[in-house]
């Protein structure tokens, strides 16, 4: 048996006619930049998330950079975040000349541990950046309490968690600013790069809209130093179709995760833990095991693809060495990075495939 990790081909076939019609409409109108599909998508995202303002952009990485710029992050400022995530989280902080300040993660959720945040706050700290890893929101109430105490912004990296919920609230609505990614393999993915920024603050929304189009206040009048970070109209057309089916796909992801947990329980593995007050988007189904490399090789030989998210924590990455962290500084992140492995996760994993994976494990 050969199993597809994300099964994007099957999803495309399911929505092919709708997507091709939507894309052809854009081509026929030739409104490739900031066409009407962008506005339609943004209004639909606002309705889905119950956030007042959704501002689309070129990628999840662009979304992070725009969020930091809108929050007026400057060189020398500090942002507290997690070392156990994808590089873009800290990369965009560093790109602005600000400093990522790492805090270790909770061993069960793999998200930033709020109990460790307060001790690293300094006069230079401007924001806290929790990552909703693998689709599960961080402990936002505790993080918000700390942020209010020290007058800090909370910027949610929801690149993997669009549609996830914390105490009944969509993760896009949880911080001062939240971002997501529409990279093809994300729970809601387009057919290239794409992202969005969310806020309930009207002034921040106005600034974000300007920043993504070179800081323009009106054509050829520039209020800010900005970016060329618009979402392509064709990608918006794809997302408009996929968003209309998204809740159904999200529920299927949750069913797949539930069935995985059932068939894998009792084996010598550590399975994903979801906090009682959270509802995950299940971007990944990630297990922990001691002999990961050996198991990964065996699974590959038997047609089962796997992925490691993430093998090297950010504090040990060469590009972050200037921060002065060393091995042992964030022991939980280091342990998890050596044990974590993601198995095929998409809305369409069949019982037959699941049993095959479970038996091999």
Secondary structure, 3 states (H helix, E strand, C coil): CCECCCCHHHHHHHHHHHHHHHHHHHHHHCCCECCHHHHHHHHHHHHHHCCCEEEEECCHHHHHHHHHHHCCCCCCCEEEEECCCCCHHHHHHHHCCCEEEEECECCCCCCECHHHCHHHCCCCEEEEECECHHHCCCCHHHHHHHHHHHCCEEEEECCCCCCCEECCEEHHHCCCEEEEECCCCCCCCCCCCCEEEEECCHHHHHHHHHHCECCEEECCEECCCCCECCCEHHHHHHHHHHHHCHHHHHHHHHHHHHHHHHHHCCCCCECCCCCCCEECCCCCEEEECCCHHHHHHHHHHCCECEECCCCCCHHHCHHHHHHCCCCCCCHHHHHHHHHEEEECCCCCCCHHHHHHHHHHC
